[in-house]
Amino acid sequence: MKSYKLFFYVAFALLLAACAKDKSLVDMKRQVRFMAESEIATKAVMGAAETGKPQTLWENGDKITVYSSADGASGNQRGYDFSTSLSSSAASAEFTYSGEGCASGNYLAIYPAATAARAVNFTGDGDIYKMAAVDVPSSQTLVAGSFDRSAAVATAYAPEGSTSLSFKNAVALVKFRVSGEGAKSGKITVDASEYISGRFRADLGTTAPYVPVLTKYSQPASNFVDFTIDGTTSFSTDTDYYVVLRPTTLSSGMTVYLNDKVVKTFTSAQLASIDRNTIYNLGTLNVPGATADKVLTFDFTVVPDVTPAWPTDVTKEDFPHVEGGIERFYPLDGTNYSFILADCGQATNTVAQLFLHTSTKALVFNAQKRYLGFPAISGYKLTKVVCLNASGVTTAQFEIVKSISPNTDHPATSEIVSAAQVWSTKGIEYSYILTGPVASTRYYLYCISKGSVGAITLTYEPA
């Protein structure tokens, strides 16, 4: 198997200025320098031969963050940002830090540079060193011939007394081209129980070469990565693009979308895992042609004038729990579309916890473990759900599932068809792509943490 240069292999030459005994502010400052060069990344070909590679270069203004055990063996640390000044991009570059602190000790380092303090652990807990709050963005910007540098996580460790840091890539890449015009967005998804983006903890082994593992912990993570250029610009047909993924095993392979249409799938036999420091060539993706999709937008800022009436904040006391929920209709373009409003099974509430609010103008999930069942349309499959967040809270969280839980447990992992997202910003739309939708089937928006929906747009494709 051939190897290609990719990401960052960073050999640091840390030249610490000697500290004078006088502890003045000026004398306490030190200058630290290092040199950086490219790491080798392996390549995995999937369906097409790879003829080129991105040349990863340091760019003017690039930064990393370094943490020192001199600031504490475990806990929240500020870190020290090292930067480079280059007249042109280069495979190697000198990075420097000049300022207070960064005293001699063990070092943990990360690219891209941190924007805030993070928890670090130098104790070797469980034979690993740790850095918390390491992000692989769920939404990435495509760059012609390259990748979103904000997602290209690399880490390093050096013991006290060492004069070098050797960065290791924590992520993988997928490469593709497009054939055809008009692709403006894309998505890569895996099984709902597996995570390729989100916030992770970087765990580095306590012995060389200190290879990083991005570990899921108590932070949001997703089974997808969305990618666009800017949301409106079409992808070029003569350009290599790359998307960054967090490594994971794959029980159900991987699915690739363009313009919300499935364009390529890989089974777990074809792709059993996404491995660190590896490029996966997806080949050329064909832009799907126009189809007779049904795109339906339901506005929940108004109460539908229909019988039977929907529960509202005024009438919610008239709607005690009903096993399996209640059916309500939303008239749109001459058709009454069937929705289900439901609690989880065995709920004990005596008033509706899912209702239309007449003053806040939204469909309110007033408690967790409530379900909104979407219309099932004969001969069509639901492929995409877009929800407009109408809640001012920052913790609302929803996912798409196959069915209503018969008890007060959360739905099983096998029931999830689009992974949970936290709706942190009011007025923002949150998109869900369904994995393996079946025609003529009802799916449900499931509330993990309560919130409100202003409108929902459903996309159905012909089966």
C-alpha positions as CSV (number, residue, x, y, z in Angstrom):
1,M,0.0,0.0,0.0
2,K,1.4,3.4,-1.0
3,S,1.7,6.2,1.5
4,Y,1.0,9.8,1.1
5,K,1.9,12.9,3.1
6,L,-1.0,14.4,4.8
7,F,-1.8,16.5,7.9
8,F,1.0,17.4,10.3
9,Y,4.1,15.6,11.6
10,V,5.6,18.2,13.9
11,A,9.1,17.9,15.3
12,F,9.5,20.7,17.9
13,A,12.8,22.0,18.9
14,L,11.9,23.7,22.2
15,L,14.6,26.3,23.0
16,L,13.7,27.6,26.4
17,A,15.5,30.9,27.4
18,A,17.3,30.5,30.7
19,C,15.5,32.1,33.6
20,A,17.5,34.5,35.7
21,K,17.1,34.4,39.5
22,D,15.4,37.8,39.4
23,K,11.7,37.0,39.1
24,S,10.7,40.3,37.3
25,L,8.0,40.2,34.7
26,V,10.4,40.7,31.9
27,D,12.8,38.0,33.1
28,M,9.9,35.6,33.6
29,K,9.1,35.7,29.9
30,R,10.6,33.0,27.7
31,Q,10.7,32.3,24.0
32,V,9.9,28.8,22.7
33,R,10.6,27.7,19.1
34,F,9.9,24.5,17.1
35,M,10.1,23.3,13.6
36,A,7.3,21.5,11.8
37,E,7.2,19.0,8.9
38,S,4.5,16.7,7.3
39,E,3.5,13.3,8.6
40,I,2.9,10.3,6.4
41,A,-0.7,9.2,6.0
42,T,-1.8,5.8,4.6
43,K,-4.4,5.5,1.8
44,A,-7.4,3.2,1.4
45,V,-8.9,3.1,-2.0
46,M,-12.6,2.5,-2.3
47,G,-13.9,2.0,-5.8
48,A,-11.4,4.2,-7.7
49,A,-7.7,4.6,-8.0
50,E,-6.1,7.7,-6.3
51,T,-3.8,9.6,-8.6
52,G,-3.2,12.7,-6.5
53,K,-2.8,13.9,-3.0
54,P,-3.1,17.1,-1.1
55,Q,0.1,18.8,-0.1
56,T,-0.3,19.8,3.5
57,L,1.6,22.9,4.2
58,W,2.0,25.2,7.2
59,E,0.4,28.5,6.5
60,N,1.1,32.0,7.7
61,G,-0.5,32.5,11.1
62,D,-1.0,28.7,11.9
63,K,-1.2,28.1,15.6
64,I,-1.0,25.2,18.0
65,T,-1.7,25.1,21.8
66,V,0.7,23.6,24.3
67,Y,-0.1,22.6,27.9
68,S,2.6,22.1,30.6
69,S,2.4,19.8,33.7
70,A,4.2,22.7,35.5
71,D,0.7,24.3,35.6
72,G,-0.8,21.2,37.3
73,A,-0.9,17.5,36.8
74,S,-4.6,17.5,36.2
75,G,-7.3,20.1,35.8
76,N,-8.4,23.0,33.7
77,Q,-5.5,24.8,31.9
78,R,-5.2,27.9,29.8
79,G,-2.6,26.5,27.4
80,Y,0.0,28.5,25.4
81,D,-0.5,29.4,21.7
82,F,2.4,29.0,19.4
83,S,2.2,30.6,16.0
84,T,4.2,30.9,12.8
85,S,5.0,33.7,10.5
86,L,5.6,32.7,6.8
87,S,6.0,34.7,3.6
88,S,4.6,31.6,1.8
89,S,3.2,28.2,2.7
90,A,5.9,25.6,3.6
91,A,6.3,22.0,4.6
92,S,8.3,23.0,7.6
93,A,8.2,26.2,9.7
94,E,9.4,27.7,12.9
95,F,6.7,28.3,15.5
96,T,7.2,30.5,18.5
97,Y,5.7,31.5,21.8
98,S,6.9,34.5,23.8
99,G,5.4,35.4,27.1
100,E,4.9,34.4,30.7
101,G,4.5,30.8,31.8
102,C,5.0,27.6,29.7
103,A,7.5,26.5,32.3
104,S,9.5,23.3,31.8
105,G,7.5,20.1,32.4
106,N,5.7,17.4,30.5
107,Y,3.9,18.8,27.5
108,L,0.6,18.0,25.8
109,A,-0.1,19.8,22.5
110,I,-2.9,20.1,20.0
111,Y,-3.6,21.5,16.5
112,P,-5.7,23.5,15.8
113,A,-5.1,25.8,18.6
114,A,-7.6,25.9,21.4
115,T,-9.9,28.9,21.8
116,A,-10.5,28.4,25.5
117,A,-9.1,26.6,28.5
118,R,-9.6,22.8,28.6
119,A,-9.2,20.0,31.1
120,V,-5.9,18.1,30.7
121,N,-4.5,15.2,32.6
122,F,-0.7,14.3,32.8
123,T,-1.1,11.6,35.4
124,G,-1.3,8.7,33.0
125,D,-4.8,7.7,34.4
126,G,-5.6,4.3,32.9
127,D,-2.3,4.4,31.0
128,I,-3.5,7.5,29.0
129,Y,-2.8,11.2,29.0
130,K,-6.0,13.2,28.4
131,M,-7.2,16.4,26.7
132,A,-10.9,17.2,26.9
133,A,-13.1,19.3,24.6
134,V,-11.5,18.2,21.2
135,D,-13.9,19.1,18.4
136,V,-14.4,17.4,15.0
137,P,-17.1,19.7,13.5
138,S,-20.4,18.2,12.3
139,S,-20.6,20.9,9.6
140,Q,-17.4,21.4,7.5
141,T,-16.4,23.8,4.7
142,L,-15.1,22.2,1.6
143,V,-11.8,23.5,0.3
144,A,-10.6,22.7,-3.2
145,G,-7.7,20.2,-3.1
146,S,-7.6,20.3,0.7
147,F,-9.8,20.1,3.8
148,D,-11.3,22.2,6.6
149,R,-8.3,22.9,8.7
150,S,-10.4,23.6,11.8
151,A,-11.4,19.9,11.8
152,A,-7.9,18.4,11.2
153,V,-7.1,17.4,14.8
154,A,-3.5,16.4,15.6
155,T,-2.0,15.9,19.1
156,A,1.4,15.4,20.7
157,Y,3.1,14.6,24.0
158,A,6.6,15.1,25.3
159,P,8.1,14.1,28.7
160,E,9.9,16.6,30.8
161,G,13.4,17.2,29.5
162,S,12.5,16.3,26.0
163,T,13.3,18.8,23.3
164,S,10.8,17.6,20.7
165,L,7.1,17.0,20.1
166,S,6.0,14.7,17.4
167,F,2.4,15.3,16.3
168,K,0.1,12.4,15.4
169,N,-3.1,12.7,13.4
170,A,-6.3,12.0,15.5
171,V,-8.6,11.9,12.5
172,A,-9.2,10.4,9.0
173,L,-10.1,11.8,5.6
174,V,-12.5,10.8,2.9
175,K,-11.7,12.1,-0.6
176,F,-14.1,12.5,-3.5
177,R,-14.9,14.3,-6.8
178,V,-18.3,15.0,-8.3
179,S,-19.6,14.3,-11.8
180,G,-22.4,16.5,-12.9
181,E,-23.6,20.0,-12.1
182,G,-25.5,21.5,-9.2
183,A,-24.2,19.7,-6.1
184,K,-24.3,22.3,-3.3
185,S,-24.4,20.2,-0.2
186,G,-23.4,16.8,1.0
187,K,-23.5,14.5,4.0
188,I,-21.8,11.4,5.3
189,T,-23.6,9.2,7.8
190,V,-22.9,6.0,9.7
191,D,-25.0,4.0,12.1
192,A,-26.7,6.0,14.8
193,S,-24.7,4.3,17.6
194,E,-21.4,5.4,16.0
195,Y,-19.9,8.9,16.1
196,I,-17.8,10.6,13.4
197,S,-18.2,14.2,14.6
198,G,-18.8,16.1,17.8
199,R,-16.8,16.8,20.9
200,F,-14.4,14.1,22.2
201,R,-11.6,13.6,24.6
202,A,-8.1,13.0,23.1
203,D,-6.5,10.0,24.9
204,L,-2.8,9.6,24.2
205,G,-1.0,6.4,25.2
206,T,1.7,7.0,27.9
207,T,4.5,5.5,25.9
208,A,5.9,6.6,22.5
209,P,4.6,7.2,19.9
210,Y,1.7,8.6,22.0
211,V,-0.9,7.8,19.4
212,P,-4.2,9.6,20.0
213,V,-7.7,8.1,20.3
214,L,-10.7,10.4,20.2
215,T,-12.9,9.0,23.0
216,K,-16.7,9.6,23.4
217,Y,-17.5,11.1,26.8
218,S,-20.4,13.1,28.3
219,Q,-20.5,15.6,25.4
220,P,-22.7,15.8,22.2
221,A,-21.5,13.7,19.3
222,S,-23.1,12.8,16.0
223,N,-23.2,10.1,13.4
224,F,-22.9,12.5,10.5
225,V,-20.8,15.3,8.9
226,D,-22.5,17.9,6.6
227,F,-20.4,19.7,4.1
228,T,-20.8,22.7,1.8
229,I,-18.6,25.4,0.2
230,D,-20.8,28.2,1.4
231,G,-24.4,26.8,1.1
232,T,-25.0,28.3,-2.4
233,T,-21.9,27.6,-4.5
234,S,-21.9,24.4,-6.5
235,F,-19.1,21.9,-6.2
236,S,-16.6,21.9,-9.1
237,T,-16.3,18.8,-11.2
238,D,-12.6,18.9,-11.7
239,T,-11.6,19.2,-8.0
240,D,-10.6,16.9,-5.2
241,Y,-12.5,17.5,-2.0
242,Y,-11.8,16.1,1.5
243,V,-14.0,15.7,4.6
244,V,-12.6,15.0,8.1
245,L,-14.0,12.1,10.2
246,R,-13.5,10.9,13.7
247,P,-12.2,7.3,13.6
248,T,-14.7,4.6,14.7
249,T,-15.7,1.0,14.0
250,L,-18.7,0.6,11.6
251,S,-21.4,-1.9,12.1
252,S,-23.5,-0.8,9.2
253,G,-21.0,0.8,6.8
254,M,-21.3,4.3,5.5
255,T,-23.8,6.3,3.4
256,V,-22.9,9.4,1.2
257,Y,-25.4,12.0,0.1
258,L,-25.3,14.9,-2.3
259,N,-28.2,17.4,-2.3
260,D,-29.9,15.2,0.3
261,K,-30.0,12.2,-2.1
262,V,-28.1,8.9,-1.5
263,V,-25.3,8.7,-4.1
264,K,-23.1,6.0,-2.7
265,T,-23.2,3.4,0.1
266,F,-20.5,1.1,1.6
267,T,-21.4,-2.0,3.6
268,S,-19.5,-3.0,6.7
269,A,-17.9,-5.7,4.7
270,Q,-16.5,-3.0,2.4
271,L,-15.7,-0.6,5.2
272,A,-15.5,-2.1,8.7
273,S,-13.9,0.9,10.3
274,I,-12.6,4.4,9.8
275,D,-9.0,4.4,10.9
276,R,-6.8,7.3,12.2
277,N,-4.3,8.9,9.7
278,T,-5.9,7.2,6.7
279,I,-7.4,8.7,3.5
280,Y,-10.5,6.9,2.1
281,N,-11.1,7.5,-1.6
282,L,-14.8,7.5,-2.4
283,G,-14.2,7.9,-6.1
284,T,-16.4,10.1,-8.2
285,L,-19.9,10.9,-6.9
286,N,-22.6,11.4,-9.4
287,V,-24.9,14.3,-8.8
288,P,-28.5,13.0,-8.7
289,G,-31.0,14.4,-11.2
290,A,-34.2,16.1,-10.2
291,T,-36.9,13.7,-8.9
292,A,-40.6,14.2,-8.0
293,D,-39.9,14.8,-4.4
294,K,-42.6,16.0,-2.0
295,V,-41.3,18.8,0.1
296,L,-43.9,19.8,2.8
297,T,-43.6,22.6,5.3
298,F,-45.9,22.6,8.3
299,D,-46.1,26.0,10.1
300,F,-46.7,25.5,13.8
301,T,-46.9,29.2,14.6
302,V,-50.6,28.9,13.8
303,V,-53.2,26.5,15.1
304,P,-54.7,24.4,12.2
305,D,-58.4,25.1,11.6
306,V,-59.4,21.4,11.6
307,T,-61.4,18.8,13.4
308,P,-60.6,17.1,15.7
309,A,-58.8,20.1,17.3
310,W,-55.1,20.0,18.2
311,P,-54.3,20.4,21.9
312,T,-53.2,23.9,22.9
313,D,-51.9,25.7,26.0
314,V,-55.5,26.7,26.6
315,T,-57.0,23.2,26.1
316,K,-54.2,20.9,27.2
317,E,-56.1,19.8,30.3
318,D,-58.6,18.1,28.1
319,F,-56.0,15.7,26.7
320,P,-54.8,13.1,29.2
321,H,-52.4,10.4,28.3
322,V,-53.5,7.9,25.6
323,E,-51.3,4.9,24.9
324,G,-50.0,5.2,21.4
325,G,-50.9,8.9,21.1
326,I,-53.6,10.7,19.4
327,E,-54.0,11.4,15.6
328,R,-54.4,15.0,14.4
329,F,-54.5,16.4,10.9
330,Y,-52.7,19.3,9.3
331,P,-54.4,20.6,6.1
332,L,-51.9,21.6,3.4
333,D,-52.6,22.3,-0.3
334,G,-55.9,20.4,-0.1
335,T,-54.6,17.4,1.7
336,N,-55.1,16.5,5.4
337,Y,-51.7,15.1,6.6
338,S,-51.8,12.7,9.6
339,F,-49.6,13.4,12.6
340,I,-49.4,11.5,15.9
341,L,-49.0,13.4,19.2
342,A,-47.8,10.9,21.8
343,D,-46.2,10.4,25.2
344,C,-44.0,7.4,25.9
345,G,-45.8,4.3,26.9
346,Q,-47.0,4.0,30.5
347,A,-46.9,7.8,31.0
348,T,-49.0,9.0,34.0
349,N,-49.6,12.7,33.0
350,T,-53.2,13.9,33.0
351,V,-52.7,16.9,30.7
352,A,-51.1,17.1,27.3
353,Q,-47.3,17.6,27.3
354,L,-47.2,18.2,23.5
355,F,-49.3,21.0,22.3
356,L,-49.6,24.2,20.2
357,H,-48.9,27.4,22.1
358,T,-51.2,30.2,21.1
359,S,-48.9,33.0,22.4
360,T,-45.4,31.7,21.9
361,K,-46.5,30.5,18.4
362,A,-44.8,27.1,18.5
363,L,-45.4,23.4,18.9
364,V,-44.2,22.9,22.5
365,F,-42.6,19.7,23.8
366,N,-43.3,20.5,27.5
367,A,-41.5,17.5,28.8
368,Q,-39.0,14.9,27.6
369,K,-40.0,11.5,26.2
370,R,-42.7,13.0,23.9
371,Y,-43.1,12.0,20.2
372,L,-44.4,13.8,17.1
373,G,-45.2,11.2,14.4
374,F,-44.8,12.5,10.9
375,P,-47.2,11.6,8.0
376,A,-46.6,8.3,6.2
377,I,-47.2,8.8,2.5
378,S,-47.9,5.8,0.4
379,G,-45.2,5.1,-2.2
380,Y,-42.8,7.7,-0.7
381,K,-40.1,7.5,1.9
382,L,-39.2,10.3,4.4
383,T,-35.6,11.2,3.8
384,K,-35.1,14.5,5.5
385,V,-36.5,16.5,8.4
386,V,-35.7,20.2,9.0
387,C,-36.9,21.7,12.3
388,L,-37.0,25.5,13.1
389,N,-36.0,25.9,16.7
390,A,-38.5,28.2,18.5
391,S,-37.2,27.7,22.0
392,G,-35.0,30.1,23.9
393,V,-33.4,27.4,26.0
394,T,-30.0,26.1,24.9
395,T,-30.5,22.5,25.9
396,A,-33.4,21.3,23.7
397,Q,-32.5,18.0,22.2
398,F,-34.3,15.8,19.6
399,E,-33.6,12.7,17.4
400,I,-35.6,10.8,14.8
401,V,-36.8,7.3,15.7
402,K,-38.9,4.5,14.2
403,S,-41.5,4.0,17.0
404,I,-42.9,5.0,20.4
405,S,-41.2,3.3,23.3
406,P,-43.7,1.0,25.1
407,N,-42.4,2.3,28.5
408,T,-40.6,5.2,30.0
409,D,-37.2,4.2,28.7
410,H,-35.6,6.1,25.9
411,P,-35.8,4.4,22.5
412,A,-33.3,1.7,21.9
413,T,-30.3,2.5,19.7
414,S,-31.7,0.2,17.0
415,E,-34.8,2.5,16.8
416,I,-32.8,5.7,16.0
417,V,-32.7,6.7,12.3
418,S,-31.1,10.1,12.7
419,A,-29.0,10.9,15.7
420,A,-29.7,13.4,18.4
421,Q,-28.9,17.1,18.0
422,V,-28.9,19.8,20.6
423,W,-30.9,22.9,19.5
424,S,-28.8,25.5,21.1
425,T,-29.8,28.6,19.1
426,K,-33.3,30.0,18.7
427,G,-34.4,30.7,15.1
428,I,-31.9,28.2,13.6
429,E,-33.0,25.3,11.5
430,Y,-31.7,21.8,12.4
431,S,-31.6,19.2,9.7
432,Y,-31.9,15.4,10.0
433,I,-31.1,12.9,7.3
434,L,-32.8,9.5,7.9
435,T,-30.7,6.4,7.6
436,G,-32.4,3.6,5.6
437,P,-36.0,5.0,5.5
438,V,-38.7,2.7,4.4
439,A,-41.5,3.7,2.1
440,S,-45.0,4.4,3.5
441,T,-43.7,4.4,7.0
442,R,-44.3,6.8,9.9
443,Y,-41.2,8.2,11.7
444,Y,-41.2,10.2,14.9
445,L,-39.4,13.3,16.2
446,Y,-38.4,12.3,19.8
447,C,-37.8,14.8,22.5
448,I,-34.8,14.0,24.7
449,S,-34.8,17.4,26.4
450,K,-37.8,19.7,26.1
451,G,-38.0,22.5,23.5
452,S,-40.3,24.0,20.9
453,V,-40.6,23.8,17.1
454,G,-41.8,26.7,14.9
455,A,-42.0,24.8,11.7
456,I,-41.1,21.5,10.2
457,T,-40.1,20.8,6.6
458,L,-40.4,17.1,5.5
459,T,-38.8,15.8,2.3
460,Y,-40.3,12.6,0.8
461,E,-38.7,10.7,-2.1
462,P,-40.5,8.3,-4.4
463,A,-39.9,4.7,-3.3
